Amino acid sequence: MQIEAAVSKFDIEVDGRLVPAESGQTIAAALIGAGIAVFGHTATGAPRGIFCGMGVCFDCLVTVDGLADQRACMTPARRGMRVQTRSTEGD
């Protein structure tokens, strides 16, 4: 008999809007699941989001609860967290 872990569903706030997430997901997984693929832009305007998905490239940097430069692909989503992508910087 296989026992499955209970999945907790909750929202995280991303750039002022609520995004659904589940226990065990990273911020990046929650964003991709919500259709958010661009987390910022390069100095020349090229879009940036998930590239390597394993914390090597740093293309997915976001600010989490006021702490800048967190890798979305490596940071677990938590109930009530506030995330700011770089796509809103300078607005």
N, C-alpha and C positions, 0 to 999 in steps of 0.2 A: 504494500500500500504506500503510495506516494503522498506526502504531505506538502501542500503548497503554502508558501508564505503569504500572509495577507498583504494586499497592496493598499497603501494609504494614498488617497488622492487629495490634492490641495492646490492652491493657487500661489504663484509667486508674482510679484509686481515687476514688470519690465517696462522701462521708459514710461511709467505712469499707467500702464494697462495691465489687467490681470491675465496671466497665462497659466493654463492648467499644467500641473506636474504630478508625478507619481513617485512614491518612495523608490529609491534605487536609481532614479534618473539623474543625470548630470544637468546642469543648466543648459548646456548645448542641446541635449536631447529634447528637453522641454521646449526650447525655442524652435528647433527644427520641426517638432511635432505640431507647433502652432503656426507653421508656415513662415517663420522668421529666419531667413538664411543669411542676411547681411547684418553683421555686428559692428561694422565700421568701414572706414575707407582709408586708403593710403594717401600720402601727400599729393599724389597726382589724381586722386579721385577714384581709383580702382576699388571695387567692393571687396570687403574681407569678411570671412565667416569661418566655418569649419573647414580646415584643410587636412591636417593630419589626424585629428581626432584622438591623439594620444599625448598631448602636452609638449610636443617638440617644437612646433613652428611658431607659436604665440600669435597666430592670426585671429584667435577668438577671444582676445582680452576684453574683459568687461569690468565694471565697478560693482562690487557686491557689498551692500550695507555700508557704503562709504569707503570701502577699501579698494583702491584702484589696482588695475593690472592683474586681475585674477583670471586664470584660464577657465573659460566656460566648459571646455571639454573634460576638465579634471575636477571641477567643483560640484559636489552633490547639491541638488536642489533641496531646500529646506522650507518648511511651512513659514510663511510670513517674510521671506527674504525680499529685499529690494535690489533689483539689478538695473544698471544703466549701461546700455550699449554705447559704443563710440559713434554710432550713427546719429546720435542726437547732440553730440558735443558742438558747442558754438551756437546752438539755437537760442 
